[in-house]
Amino acid sequence: MVAGHSIYTSNSCGKFDSEDSWFLESYQKHPGQAATFLTHIKEGVEVAAKDDGALLLFSGGETRKDAGPRSEAQSYWAVAESKGWFGKQKDVRWRALTEEHARDSFENLLFSVCRFRELTGTYPHNITVVSYDFKEERFAHLHRLAIGFPEERFFYSGTPASSTSKEAAKKGEALVRTQFQDDPYGCVGPLRRKKLGRDPFHRSIPYPNGCPELEGLFRYCGVSPYPGTLPWPRQL
């Protein structure tokens, strides 16, 4: 799963590594930021290419009103398509799809697991997440524990932030990580408000349709880990 961070808004193909081609929030407006999105996309393609049984999912919804009703996931898929799947089109394109409803990193993970079940009829044996290296603790510890997924079957491929944004990114990440520690499922307080703000087009979330075994997890809101049954060996 490649977690989306922005929406490609250029009307012409090309200039994928130009900040002007992407809708950026104020905290993202740093030289080299757009290139990090391409790095994520390429890394996701390369990881999937190494495993013929892997499904590649680009995850991220229509999160920015001024960008129009375009999803982060579709943006990443379109960039990969325009880049010829970085030389791995025959290996990866046919098993690269999108999850187009996630509004934060926890939903990137949970919704992608559900989307995998929807597409394949089963749940992933292994999960690999591609995102920034400074978000590894958030994904590999906090979010993984929230869904109870086994540590030995969870992998993380982190890439660096742009050199001009590293310090600011680390400070921002520390705050978000604290928020998820207090609210692992992002269902109350500032995390919930942030999610609502990232749904400017009022999209109905289709899940847990397609992954009925996770219905309880989708409806759970608490500080302690979800206590119900899960379709994988629980890891606490």
Steps between C-alpha positions, in 0.01 A plus 500: 500500500628841401354772720400810306610845609382729222293538184646549154331803346701582189294514180790368296686176549853546615679713756409245764788615718387864490326639807273702267353176366363392838252646745711571807398612845705780652710255702584308182630794298868415502741454209529131421166408652346382172798275434426313822157404366663349192741312724207346687328398179816347356578321825152349508539376143841351573386324817200350319716392207704279732196291594277357228228437759488858626224752441609864480253747642530877481294638788351846552171676448373828357648693789546855367208718394707737289652207311156394383347152522823318423639241735853459625484134397400575140772766483768250598366234261494751214857608569615138504319445170660806343839384621453161336499339842870576521584223257285240676168543321461133400578387854293743702236700309233232491515454879524867596169646619367776721336554836330838469341585834777526762525834677795432731779250552296262715235485231772448238583176677156382610319592178772338288464174693127514435554587133734202468227273637248659265722438199636155580248338732765451767716707734868575441748260653767769506469878492766741376442873546686761297520850644751739656766351724404728790150347502619144564418505871149623426423232241705203621417539867192713570285416197612139481414448866164670452399237245678221690708390200798271569832683517688226314271543199514879488771681304581865452688671219579856598648766276642835615321832505640783289817643648331837550211361705656231720504689829148640461376158395645335809339756730164462332527123513569507874172684555295266281658196661400628842145553377479141374643371827210670678244411230623187313194479275481872418138513605489794742653844548747657258554187292130465432472869412794467264332207322176690460695791352655263249162400360398820317282312249311302766585158363320209661749249637404161351686290756456262672307384195740264331668398826216386730739325738631844602167664571563510874843653452360770273241595760735488799609814680719468807843552653576132554542262204190362331394196706300318234583218263731573207564300180871467580699383806475786748822685579498726806 
